[in-house]
Every structure is written in C-alpha cells, then in structure tokens.
Amino acid sequence: MSLKFQSPDESGHENEDKVDQIQSRSQKKNKDTQIKKGDSRGSGRLIALDAVRGLAVIGMFIQHFAMNQWNGNIVSGNTTLLFVLCGGISYSIMAQRMKERGAADSSFRGKMLARAVFVDVIGYILIMLNIPYGIILPAYAAMFVLGLILVGRSIRTLATTAVSLTVLAPPLMLLGQSAFSGSFLLADITGGPMSSIALAPAFVAGMAIGRLDLTRKRVSLSLAFGGLVMLVISKSLASKVLPELGRSFETWLVSVQGVAAQPDPYAIWPLNVDSPMWHMLLWTAPHSASTFQTMTGLGIALLVIGLAFLIPKKVNVLLQPFAAVGRVALTMYAIQFVFVWILSLSGINYSYGELPFGDLLVVIVTLILGWLISRLGTGPLESLMRYFDRIFSPSSPKINVS
C-alpha cells in the first residue's frame, strides 16, 4: 500500500477539475431532463405540432377525394397554408437545436440545401404525373433556400417580415405570374398562387412562431386569440367590403388598361407575356393567394396551432392518431397524388364528396394509412431525405425534429 502526498497547489487544481467535471455532468443532466420533458428547445418531438401537420395532410385528402360545399369552405386553400406554416415552425426549431448542440452554421445550410434538392425532385416527379391538382413541393423547396436569409433573425424581424409579405407578396406574385410564366424555375419562386413568394407569408410566420416556447400556455392562448381575430377580420372584409370594392376595382382596371389582348408568343420578352391579373388582389377564393385569402388561411392556422398546444398532456392520446400522420407528412402528401394518378388511369371515380359521410370515410382511411406507415418508424420519403442529407450535407449531430 502506498500513499501519495500532494502539494496544496496540486490538490487545489485537482479539486477544481473535479468541480468542473461535476458542473459539466450537472449541466448535461439538466439538458437531458429538458429534452425528455419535450421542451421546445430539446430534441424531442412536439406531438401537438405533428398533430397539426397531420390535420393539414388530412385536410388535403378531403380536398382531393371528398370535398363538398360544406367542407370546401374549411379545407380548400387553408390546409396548404397550415402545412406551410408547420414547415416554417419546424425550420426554426431545427436551426435552433442544431445551434444549441454546437453544429456549425454550414451544417444547417448544407442540410437545408440538400433537402431543398430532394423535395424539389419529388415535386417534379409528381408534376410529371399530370394530375389535375397543383403541387407545392417545388415552391416549398425554394422556401428552404430563401429561408436561410432569415435564419438567426429576431422574432420581431421575422414577424415584421411576415406581415410585410402578406401585403407585398400578392402583387409580386402577379408580376411573376405574368413575366415568368414560361420559366419553370422562376415560376416556382414567384410565378402565381402556388409559388414560394405566394406561400412565403405563412412560412415566415411559422419561422417566427418556431422561435417561441410553444409549450407555454400564454403563448398558445395568444396564438389562438390572434388567429381568431385575424379570421373574423378577414371574413368580415370578404363578406361586406370586398365584393363591391372588387367590382369597382375591375371596372377601373378595364377603363385604364382596356380589354387585355392575347400576347404574341413569338415576340421578344417581355412583349410575349400576359398582362398581370391585378383584379386578383381583391379575390378571396381558395388558392388565390391574395392578402385577404392569406389572412383567412393564416387566421385558421394560428387558431388551430394555439388550440392544439392548449390540449393538456394528460389527454395527449387524442392527438396521437393525427401526430402519426404528421410524422410521415411528406410520404402522405406524395401518396395522395399517386392515388389520384392510379385511380385516373383505371377510370375509377375518386370523388366521394357527395356520398353521405364520404369525408368522414376519407379521414378514417387517411388516419389508418398514416398510422400503418408511421409503424415503420420513419416514412419512406422521410428516410430517403435523411439519407440524402447524410450524403450531400456536412456531418452534424443526429437530431430528431418535428
């Protein structure tokens, strides 16, 4: 048995090292505890966010397979904005978590660029099926890239940008629809109601919301109340102000521009493009992407997000079926269009909106399908996207995001 005697300096340094180690373990334990509790800054998934994303996907299935006069007022156009809003929230959460775990900014940029390419390719494959519905994935992919400009900005900056885009995006979208109608890449960015500029207000609003602590009751109440106020204002304008204002505006446009003539397709640009459809600025129809239609969709989206996060954890089981669909949202989004393509080729009628409880049947089938796919752990397209990440983006800590 041997004894080792230490000088006061050596002993002091050793004790300091032990204290540092204890503090480091304590901080790591606290961080792990936050993660296990599902903190918005942790690595655990937010069940409510998955559930809301699942609701957006289910709404799309209703729109494409069982839309009628009643449910069309709820799902048509609004589910797209809800889906994009959830994408913006996840975008901010992923950026924040990667930063907190010490990943370099280049890792997040690489991951988003890789995902943009992957989602864009999937989108164009679906477009090639030539089904009678718009595909937002190319525009969604463009937002992954354009969103890099706003990563790390303050919540105030993000909120101000979202509000500004709600007003500025519609005229920019109409200009792009006129000027870039023959360019597919530019049309995806600013070429009409399904372009990234048209959907940007919802995505940037989601980026701002993703910076908040969504698990706090006060935040959820504020989102729900704000969404309700926005919805009431937009619906009131749509029913009492815009119809007469729209007719007056169209009459004025005809007096100023005259009747639009067909452009010469062989003329040089920009003489070969249609005139901007300025009258759409006062439309409230689904997918018109006007300021007022965007306000309606965002109002519904904020209301749904707020209410979902107000559901107590004790009854989270109510959200699980919808969250299962939300966890495989990309796969489910693509599947619906593949179904439409197959049924159209087979000559089978896939519209069940006029059947009694046809929309309820579609909801049940969508929930079951989403649950079965989620049992795989990860959806097929989600798995491919993560594999694509690992190949084409810098290595970073493994993070499970909503």
Phi, psi and omega in degrees: 000129181238147179248141179244120179263138182242146174287160179305322181295314181297316180297320180297316179297320182294320179295320178297320178298319180296320179297317178299319180295318180296316179296320180297316179295323180295317179296320179296321179295318179297319179295319178296324179296318178298319180297316181295329180282356179078029178302147183296341179261357179276190183262354179287153180286150173267109185299319181299321179293317175300320181295318179294318176298321176297320176299321179298316179295317179298320177300323177294320178298319177297317181299323185267340184238343185209034182282137175223185184296330183281305185282343180298327179293341182263313190268327188295117180083322183287325180293328177296314179294324177295318178298315181291321177300315177298324177297319178294322177297311179298324179301312180292319181297317179297316180298319182293317181293319179296323178293318181293334180268009173085011179287144178290155178302327180295332178295315179293317179299316179298318180297317182290322178294319178296317180293325178298316179297315182297310181296323179297316179298315178300319180299316181288331173297317178293323178297324180296341177289344175059041177277161188277032179229150178284144179249122184267357186299318176300319177293322178299317178297319179298326178292330175301322181281311182295331180295340179298336179294329187258357180297131179089353178286161181290161178299321180299317179297317180296316180295318179296319178296318179298315179296317180297318180294329178300328180269320188272331184297318181302310178295325177295321178297320180290323175296316179295322178299326178282310190280328188244024182298334180267000181245111187295318182295312180291329178294327177296329182275313184212051185236048176122184186296341180257016181271168182293326180292327179290327182266353184301322179304320179290319182293315181291323175299321176295322177299321178293317180295324180295343178275351180270162174274094186291347180279351179278133183298322182297321179295315180297317178297320180296318179296315181297315181293316178299319178296320180296316178298315180298320180294316180297316180297313183293321179292323178295317177296319182295328184267332189245336187246310190293325180303308180291319179297321180296318178296319179295320181294320179294320177298318178295320180298318180296321180292330181272311186267337187077186179282128183295129178268155178291128181288157177278113183294345181262000178284163179286155178289138007261022181283353182258015184246158178288158175289146178301141181271073188297336181296341179291346180299335182251014177284155173235007181293153178303141177064018175278339176061023173286169178303321186283322176292323177295320178298319179297311181296319179291324177299314177296318182297314179296321179297316181294316179300312181299314181295322181297320181280352175274348180293125182299150180298333182296333181246027177299343179300334178293333182272342188303315180299321179286325178295326178298319176294319181295330180290338178239040188298319181296316178297315181295322178300315182289323184300321183300323181283329174294320176300313179301317180297313181295314181294324178293318177298326182276354180073024182264133177288124183248014179260113183245021183294329182273350177287145175301125181059028178295322179291325177295322177298318179296320178299314182297314180297320180295318178297317180295315180297315178297320178296317181296318180292321181293339178294342176288348183102308178218142178296154181305314180289326176296319178295316179297322180295319178292323175296320177297321177304310185296330181281316192251001178236155179301149181295143180209164179301145180290121185232128176265112185245160178280000000 
